[in-house]
Amino acid sequence: MFNYIIKRILSLIPVLFIVSIAIFLLIHITPGDPASIILGIDASQEQIDELRQQLGLDLPVYEQYIRWILGVFQGDFGTSYFSNEPVTTSIIEHLKPTISLAILAQIITIIIAIPLGIAAANRRGTVADQSIMGVSLLGMSIPSFLLGLFLILFFGVKLGWLPVAGYQPLEAGFFTHLKYLIMPAISLGAIQAALVARMTRTSMLEVLNTNYIKTAQAKGVKNRSIVYKHALRNAFLPILTVIGQTFGILIAGAVVTETIFNIPGIGQLIINSVERRDYAVIQGVVLFVTLSYVFINLVIDLLYGLIDPRVRLDND
């Protein structure tokens, strides 16, 4: 297994290298000058040129990239042009709300999706199956920001049960923390639950149609035992893959939701950095999100061997 982990990590290096180049070039070819935005419209050209020199923006793009990527290898993602603080510090400050939101949304996704997917597969072709798949299709069709606005209107404005926006850290109390995150978590988790439910149903149907399941049914094994003890375990690998991918999407794709609910997470940091043309922060955040996504997929690959012994992680 150790050799497998090393090979997987080494295989990711070219991918991350290409991604880092793409991130750097795409950001630097977009219109806008950080020096002009920092100094304001009243700044003279001499002041702008002087600040560009201080920030290293007057250097050729390839030289800027080399400096940046060498710093990344040393754990230095650069310094914010706007706040003059390390990018790593900005990421850490905004990471807690995003992680809390992603974890809660993922819990909601799993709680909703897997039981519904199993129920649909176990009742294939019935009204219950068609109803569950219809609801999941509707869930996949509704944008998360629209669902979030509906939740704000109903639970926040009309009923007044939950705050319409804002964020409170875990230190303020678990239930207070949960109260501010539950609506954005539902708006994110419900959409992902629709995808996971459909994958759960498809994967379960494939397993339920295999010969060993039919043999167990012929022997009179209880349906509950067949579904949860035998079928679900063998059907769980594709489900696990989708769950891992959705968690990466929740971390990377919460920009709009965090903006609507005014949550000071990674998404809001990206929005503010784009408005300020803060290249260093944008590069650092996007690269960090990419690394997180890659790490999540690596963990999923390693979990395969624990869930299904038929999967070999060695180099035979």
C-alpha angles and dihedrals in degrees: 000000000000091000090049092053092049091049092049092050093047091049089057095057096079090046093052091045092055091044091052091053092048092049093049096047097043092052095046095050093054116101119260137073120235092207092056092047093048094049096040133225094299094062119112123235090250091057091047092050091048092052092046088055092049091050093045092241091129091066122097113274094245091054091049089051093050091051091048097047093046088054091049090056087056093049093258113126092182135256127291112253091210106042097023091225127123114277089228089060092051091049093050092048092053098036099078096065091046094048092047091049093046094048093048091046090049092051089051090048094053095043092052103033108045098049091045092047092049092047091050092049093046090052099040115178095010129118089258091056093048092046093051093048091046091053091047091051089051090049092053090050098053115083114234093236091055092050088047092054091050090051091049091050095048107033099025106035107024102031098024092212097129136030112263094222144351137073138252121194123236089256089070089065134290097256093044089050090048093047092061095044104041098084097046089043091053092047090054099035097048092058093049091044090062091057095044092048092054091047091048091052093048094047093046092050091054091053096042089057094055122108098246091056091050089049091052090050091050090052090056099250111166114264092232091056092047093050101042104026102039112013101040095051093051092043095048101087096076089041091052090050092054092045090053092048092049091052089054089048091050091055095043100034104047093096097108095039093050089049093051093048094037094237113166095226137127091287093057090046090056093048093050092045092051091051090051095041087235095170096181094056094044092050093046096047095046091047091047091051090049091051090049092051092049091048092051091053090048091053090050091053090052092049091057091077092052095050099040118027090199089072110086120204095185128097099250 
